[in-house]
Amino acid sequence: MDTTVAIIGSGFSGIGLAIRLRQEGVEDFVILDRNEGVGGTWWANTYPGCACDVPSHLYSFSFAPNPDWSRTYSRQPEIRDYLARVADEFGVTPHLRLGCEVKAAEWRGDRWRLETSQGPVSAHVLVSGAGPLVEPRIPDFPGLARFEGPAFHSARWDHSVDLRGKRVAAIGTGASAIQFVPSIAPDVAQLHVFQRTPPWVMPHSSRPITPWEKRVYRRFPALQRLVRGGIYAGRELLVLGFVKHPRAMPLLERVSRRHMERHLPPELQRKARPDYTIGCKRILPSNGWYPALARDNVELVTDVIAEVRERSIVTADGAEREVDAIVFGTGFHVVDMPIGRLVRGRGGKTLEEAWNGSPRAHLGCTVPGFPNLFILLGPNTGLGHSSMVYMIESQLAYVVGALRELRSRGARTVEVRPEAAERFNAEVQRRLQGTVWNTGCQSWYLDGEGRNPTLWPDWTWRFRQRTARFDPAEYVVA
């Protein structure tokens, strides 16, 4: 199959770019997704309690508002259905090739050659919309392979396993765990929650959206845009603490501590209280986490896992806990994202080899040595405070600008100049030095050397300014 643009992934990035391409009059493109349905991470993640921690009105396309969100913070099925509906309404569904896994992509001559589970694909331009939270990370505990019960990651939830009445080990206390642990705790016989680092947890303001509100949004779309703008502005204020003045973060810590103290007895508070600055790791909203930890059938375990046996888990203190099933809430391969191993640029070098353990890209989008390759939600586009959809829409404008430049010049290739990419990445790392994310805690934001290749250290509107216009002077266009 030959095409002008091949897009990997049918989440917000892939669907958003497909819509923009059609608006530009480009119809020769294909969206490749290994899943059987539209939605990317919102199709793949189906664990109990799965929901977004960004408000619904902001976690949606600005050009496709949804007046019918059921809650102020949407749950997974609703976001998945929203993406499928938008894809259909904007006419991109015929361009989807689902159940099509990209196994490799290599730049040959002046085109990208893709090996997929449905056969070869040749494309002039390759866009990765796979995102960073794709491939689950499962710790390699000694003896894990010999465990005889079901064991699965939250991002690959096994719905054939009935956990009711079982003894369950939940490993990890991050963004997924604080959602699925309260959801399964009432039904299991015993739940052992294994914690490496306690999270900062804030009260959650999620609530149902009333029928009256929905009617108003349908009749007056401008009002919903106004609400969206207010949410955006409120979220953006958090940049003052995260980036500009981290010393102000203890104000949020007090709110979180009071939230904890309302639900946990003192002995559990000692286990669940973080010892790092709030925001250094992802802040998590939940009204169910602390009450779940306080349940009689739930144990918070802070000792390190030393060994997994056929039907039990042994911790470093020698304690052995019998379990029937293991659920991992242990995050994803982020700084070692799988796309790095799949894509080969000039001279056969992979992205992973070019990055050498720490991803970097110009404006989170383009990499020297990889012509006609664009990465959506690439390095240093992540946020600790706002909606990734805002960042995606910013990058969509940038990619479309690059494609316009190719067309207007009648050129075949566009490749970022190494000096432009180096200048941008050096600036980003300088800005990160004084942020809360570099205050000393270990997080998935950092690589093995302590460098942060994940987050954008500034106002999001500044990123939009930077990506609003494609600058051909930073590229070799030939």
VOGU-3710 file (C-alpha; in Angstrom, 3 decimals, decimal comma):
1> mdttvaiigs> 0,000/0,000/0,000  1,309/3,474/-0,931  0,107/6,639/0,802  1,177/10,233/1,339  0,853/10,250/5,137  0,892/7,236/7,467  -0,315/7,945/11,000  0,407/5,513/13,843  -2,341/5,490/16,472  -6,029/6,405/16,582
11> gfsgiglair> -6,133/8,326/19,848  -6,474/12,092/20,175  -3,238/12,641/18,215  -4,059/10,394/15,273  -7,713/11,388/14,942  -6,864/15,063/15,400  -4,237/15,012/12,662  -6,538/13,114/10,316  -9,188/15,811/10,738  -6,665/18,573/10,070
21> lrqegvedfv> -5,404/16,788/6,951  -8,926/16,571/5,543  -9,427/20,251/6,304  -6,265/20,924/4,268  -7,664/18,935/1,365  -5,376/15,944/1,947  -7,245/12,654/1,525  -4,340/10,319/0,802  -3,546/9,160/4,323  -4,049/6,117/6,512
31> ildrnegvgg> -4,350/5,657/10,284  -2,739/2,437/11,527  -3,725/1,124/14,950  -2,958/-2,267/16,489  -6,164/-2,148/18,540  -9,536/-3,287/17,250  -11,239/0,015/18,023  -10,688/3,773/17,930  -9,395/5,596/20,987  -5,747/4,742/21,593
41> twwantypgc> -5,075/4,588/25,316  -8,795/5,182/25,937  -9,611/2,022/24,012  -6,855/-0,095/25,579  -7,326/0,871/29,240  -10,524/-0,724/30,545  -9,660/-1,323/34,192  -12,362/-0,737/36,839  -12,692/2,949/37,684  -10,676/4,134/34,677
51> acdvpshlys> -11,249/7,866/34,187  -9,458/11,065/33,200  -8,033/13,415/35,826  -8,459/16,476/33,574  -11,927/18,120/33,365  -14,101/16,874/30,501  -14,634/20,277/28,887  -10,865/20,735/28,581  -9,993/17,125/27,762  -11,660/17,234/24,350
61> fsfapnpdws> -10,989/18,874/20,994  -11,598/22,621/20,962  -13,252/22,251/17,546  -15,520/19,402/18,675  -17,055/20,280/22,055  -19,315/17,716/23,666  -22,303/19,239/25,495  -23,378/15,800/26,700  -20,516/14,783/28,997  -22,116/12,932/31,900
71> rtysrqpeir> -19,556/14,072/34,485  -17,155/16,945/35,008  -14,346/14,353/34,783  -15,080/11,741/32,130  -14,743/8,007/32,478  -12,974/5,793/29,965  -15,964/4,455/28,002  -17,260/7,975/27,401  -13,913/9,289/26,132  -13,506/6,249/23,881
81> dylarvadef> -16,991/6,774/22,446  -16,330/10,500/21,993  -13,244/9,787/19,866  -15,075/7,228/17,748  -17,955/9,655/17,225  -15,639/12,538/16,275  -13,769/10,300/13,827  -17,054/9,422/12,177  -18,490/12,941/12,156  -15,359/14,425/10,582
91> gvtphlrlgc> -15,131/11,719/7,936  -11,876/10,031/8,939  -13,306/6,592/9,760  -12,752/5,295/6,185  -9,030/6,011/6,605  -8,706/3,716/9,628  -6,890/0,410/9,407  -7,570/-1,240/12,761  -5,910/-4,391/14,052  -2,839/-3,260/12,124
101> evkaaewrgd> 0,307/-3,252/14,239  3,364/-1,370/12,990  6,326/-3,666/13,561  9,047/-1,538/11,943  9,510/1,662/9,940  12,619/2,536/7,940  13,579/5,560/5,826  14,690/4,349/2,403  15,568/6,833/-0,284  12,796/9,390/-0,032
111> rwrletsqgp> 10,014/7,347/1,587  9,126/5,531/4,761  8,742/1,767/4,419  6,583/0,229/7,120  6,255/-3,388/8,066  2,824/-4,039/9,564  0,784/-7,035/10,651  -1,363/-6,462/7,545  1,450/-6,134/5,053  3,892/-3,450/3,873
121> vsahvlvsga> 3,005/0,251/3,729  4,967/2,946/1,901  4,509/6,587/2,957  6,016/9,935/2,043  5,433/11,235/5,596  5,302/9,249/8,834  3,563/10,605/11,944  3,718/8,823/15,281  0,613/9,457/17,335  1,236/6,460/19,578
131> gplvepripd> 1,831/8,575/22,674  4,127/7,860/25,635  1,716/5,832/27,824  1,447/2,810/25,566  3,586/-0,119/26,652  3,065/-1,338/30,243  6,084/-1,608/32,502  6,129/-4,723/34,714  8,945/-5,057/37,270  11,114/-8,144/36,923
141> fpglarfegp> 10,619/-9,500/40,420  12,541/-12,695/41,251  10,277/-15,693/40,770  7,479/-13,809/38,990  7,432/-16,297/36,098  6,540/-19,156/38,416  3,460/-17,461/39,908  0,549/-19,825/39,250  -2,350/-17,390/39,461  -3,452/-14,696/36,991
151> afhsarwdhs> -1,121/-11,697/36,786  -1,771/-8,706/34,529  -1,128/-4,981/34,161  -3,965/-2,510/34,657  -3,527/-1,349/31,039  -4,202/-4,921/29,884  -6,956/-5,749/32,345  -8,062/-9,377/32,081  -11,851/-9,229/32,390  -12,041/-13,030/32,263
161> vdlrgkrvaa> -10,566/-13,106/35,780  -13,157/-12,815/38,538  -11,456/-11,171/41,525  -14,497/-11,403/43,800  -13,664/-13,243/46,986  -9,991/-13,567/46,011  -6,784/-12,541/47,748  -5,291/-9,900/45,464  -1,949/-8,113/45,339  -2,058/-4,631/43,803
171> igtgasaiqf> 1,476/-3,515/43,020  1,989/0,218/42,565  0,240/3,319/43,880  0,175/5,618/40,860  -2,544/7,157/38,722  -4,129/3,854/37,666  -3,928/2,169/41,064  -5,749/4,958/42,874  -8,658/4,314/40,510  -8,815/0,517/40,374
181> vpsiapdvaq> -7,960/-0,174/44,030  -11,090/1,582/45,405  -13,133/-0,099/42,655  -12,141/-3,683/43,499  -11,581/-3,361/47,261  -15,244/-3,945/48,272  -15,424/-7,212/46,315  -12,148/-8,991/47,105  -11,509/-11,056/50,212  -8,143/-9,421/50,904
191> lhvfqrtppw> -6,236/-6,708/49,064  -2,510/-6,158/49,676  -1,436/-2,805/48,206  2,334/-2,796/47,664  3,668/0,742/47,733  7,125/1,894/46,706  6,515/5,640/47,029  3,342/7,207/48,449  1,535/9,659/46,157  0,214/13,094/47,002
201> vmphssrpit> -3,572/12,740/46,711  -5,972/15,672/46,496  -9,748/15,778/47,030  -11,582/15,142/43,744  -14,199/17,624/42,513  -15,771/15,231/40,004  -19,580/15,375/39,912  -22,416/14,521/37,533  -23,294/17,199/34,973  -26,973/18,008/35,330
211> pwekrvyrrf> -29,515/17,703/32,478  -30,066/21,459/32,807  -26,373/22,164/32,190  -26,363/19,919/29,125  -29,387/21,714/27,664  -27,693/25,066/28,190  -24,466/23,877/26,538  -26,382/22,526/23,546  -28,325/25,745/23,110  -25,446/28,125/23,872
221> palqrlvrgg> -22,154/26,547/22,701  -20,326/29,783/23,480  -21,059/29,231/27,161  -19,357/25,848/27,089  -16,343/27,452/25,398  -16,336/30,044/28,185  -16,388/27,293/30,832  -13,552/25,552/29,005  -11,556/28,778/29,005  -12,100/29,247/32,727
231> iyagrellvl> -10,937/25,706/33,471  -7,879/26,237/31,272  -6,979/29,490/33,049  -7,377/27,916/36,474  -5,175/24,979/35,528  -2,576/27,275/34,025  -2,160/29,042/37,353  -0,555/25,864/38,686  2,470/26,687/36,523  3,308/29,336/39,138
241> gfvkhpramp> 3,971/26,571/41,665  5,308/23,847/39,383  7,706/26,019/37,407  8,011/29,574/38,659  7,881/29,330/42,469  8,111/25,726/43,749  8,394/27,034/47,308  4,671/27,831/47,113  3,758/24,157/46,713  3,396/23,489/50,486
251> llervsrrhm> 0,043/25,299/50,246  -1,232/22,342/48,218  0,507/19,924/50,572  -1,625/21,178/53,439  -4,802/20,448/51,488  -3,597/16,929/50,724  -2,541/16,267/54,309  -5,949/17,344/55,633  -7,572/15,062/53,057  -5,450/12,170/54,338
261> erhlppelqr> -6,054/12,933/58,006  -9,830/12,884/57,501  -9,765/9,283/56,296  -6,738/7,472/57,749  -5,743/6,592/61,322  -2,315/7,837/62,458  -0,483/4,549/61,820  -1,682/4,495/58,198  -0,927/8,181/57,756  2,722/7,462/58,532
271> karpdytigc> 2,824/4,926/55,692  0,838/7,002/53,212  2,502/10,393/53,792  4,973/11,396/51,031  8,395/12,786/51,983  8,963/14,796/48,788  7,631/18,114/47,511  4,138/17,853/46,099  4,234/17,968/42,300  7,652/16,327/42,030
281> krilpsngwy> 5,673/13,210/41,110  2,224/13,326/39,544  -0,478/14,744/41,836  -3,485/12,416/41,957  -7,139/13,348/42,600  -9,290/10,799/44,441  -12,022/10,674/47,056  -11,842/6,884/47,217  -8,148/6,130/47,703  -7,746/6,852/51,413
291> palardnvel> -11,092/5,284/52,426  -10,049/2,169/50,470  -6,737/1,951/52,350  -8,643/2,203/55,638  -10,857/-0,824/54,877  -10,481/-3,897/57,121  -9,708/-6,113/54,102  -6,990/-3,824/52,724  -3,330/-3,760/53,817  -0,849/-1,099/52,738
301> vtdviaevre> 2,555/-2,787/52,415  5,647/-0,569/52,298  8,348/-3,252/52,476  10,159/-4,037/49,237  9,095/-7,146/47,323  11,940/-9,656/47,533  10,415/-12,648/45,763  7,277/-13,946/44,097  6,416/-17,592/44,709  3,824/-19,909/43,171
311> rsivtadgae> 0,989/-18,569/45,329  2,527/-15,831/47,455  4,648/-12,700/47,639  7,572/-12,377/50,039  8,841/-8,968/51,172  12,308/-7,960/52,359  11,305/-8,291/56,010  10,625/-12,009/55,429  6,828/-11,753/55,578  4,960/-14,001/53,146
321> revdaivfgt> 1,477/-13,110/51,913  -0,605/-15,667/50,059  -2,337/-14,211/46,993  -4,569/-15,604/44,256  -3,952/-12,851/41,676  -1,560/-9,987/40,981  -2,529/-6,678/39,365  0,284/-4,344/38,313  -0,292/-0,607/38,403  3,354/0,063/37,646
331> gfhvvdmpig> 3,204/2,558/34,800  4,605/2,546/31,291  7,799/2,652/29,274  8,085/6,435/28,877  11,726/7,465/28,519  12,308/4,173/26,694  9,162/4,439/24,560  8,718/1,509/22,143  8,506/3,742/19,058  12,228/4,353/19,559
341> rlvrgrggkt> 13,061/0,758/18,700  10,739/0,552/15,702  11,767/3,598/13,652  15,024/3,763/11,673  16,160/6,974/9,988  19,090/7,854/7,746  21,864/5,254/7,820  19,665/2,716/9,600  20,002/4,298/13,051  16,971/3,835/15,309
351> leeawngspr> 15,399/6,627/17,315  16,468/4,742/20,436  20,092/4,827/19,280  19,855/8,503/18,379  18,384/9,311/21,784  20,911/7,197/23,696  18,664/6,672/26,704  17,083/10,139/26,817  14,501/11,154/24,177  14,746/14,634/22,688
361> ahlgctvpgf> 13,117/16,359/19,760  12,684/19,842/18,362  9,416/21,191/19,808  8,726/17,617/20,865  8,120/16,798/17,234  11,118/16,366/14,905  14,514/14,658/15,228  17,695/15,238/13,176  18,443/12,291/10,914  14,763/11,343/10,564
371> pnlfillgpn> 13,341/13,155/7,516  9,578/13,511/7,126  9,008/12,078/10,602  6,785/13,900/13,091  6,137/12,773/16,666  2,971/13,946/18,397  3,281/14,142/22,180  6,986/13,540/21,789  9,750/14,430/24,275  9,120/17,351/26,640
381> tglghssmvy> 5,489/17,871/25,714  4,062/16,255/28,860  2,215/18,287/31,485  1,759/18,057/35,206  -1,214/20,389/35,369  -3,348/20,640/32,229  -4,781/18,867/29,195  -2,588/16,994/26,742  -5,245/17,649/24,094  -4,200/21,305/24,165
391> miesqlayvv> -0,599/20,298/23,454  -1,732/17,917/20,703  -3,708/20,640/18,943  -0,667/22,904/19,104  1,491/20,270/17,435  -1,157/19,556/14,806  -0,849/23,135/13,591  2,920/22,729/13,419  2,816/19,485/11,410  0,284/20,949/8,981
401> galrelrsrg> 2,576/23,953/8,554  5,457/21,646/7,655  3,343/19,799/5,086  2,270/23,111/3,558  5,918/24,071/3,229  6,666/20,811/1,418  3,778/21,354/-0,991  4,482/25,011/-1,687  8,124/24,284/-2,551  7,421/21,071/-4,392
411> artvevrpea> 9,987/19,517/-2,048  10,332/15,871/-1,080  11,907/16,033/2,377  11,934/18,184/5,480  14,443/17,529/8,260  15,214/19,601/11,340  18,726/21,041/11,523  20,776/19,569/14,391  21,713/23,011/15,712  18,036/24,051/15,933
421> aerfnaevqr> 17,106/20,893/17,824  20,096/21,217/20,152  19,300/24,851/20,875  15,681/24,068/21,730  16,521/21,097/23,964  19,232/23,007/25,806  16,718/25,774/26,514  14,125/23,295/27,820  16,620/21,639/30,147  17,727/25,035/31,505
431> rlqgtvwntg> 14,128/25,910/32,292  13,580/22,571/34,013  16,372/23,101/36,529  14,360/25,282/38,892  11,080/23,391/38,658  9,378/21,212/41,246  10,066/18,140/39,071  13,791/18,519/39,717  13,572/18,763/43,507  15,032/15,325/44,133
441> cqswyldgeg> 12,343/12,647/43,997  12,499/9,685/41,634  9,738/9,718/39,050  8,878/8,412/35,601  9,501/11,938/34,342  13,288/11,396/34,622  15,726/9,199/32,720  18,516/7,142/34,251  20,821/10,162/34,441  18,269/12,417/36,122
451> rnptlwpdwt> 17,493/14,368/32,939  13,826/15,234/32,357  12,852/14,336/28,765  9,153/14,264/29,572  7,660/17,573/30,712  7,152/21,031/29,223  8,516/23,567/31,753  6,430/26,641/30,931  2,953/27,961/30,251  1,121/25,859/27,679
461> wrfrqrtarf> 0,175/28,984/25,717  3,892/29,571/25,225  4,158/26,149/23,596  1,272/27,085/21,347  3,057/30,289/20,413  6,208/28,337/19,560  4,332/25,865/17,363  1,896/28,284/15,723  4,194/28,847/12,745  6,484/26,354/11,052
471> dpaeyvva> 9,891/28,026/10,618  11,610/26,635/7,480  14,902/28,272/8,542  15,212/25,597/11,241  14,920/22,835/8,639  16,552/21,483/5,535  13,751/21,422/2,947  14,788/19,722/-0,268
//
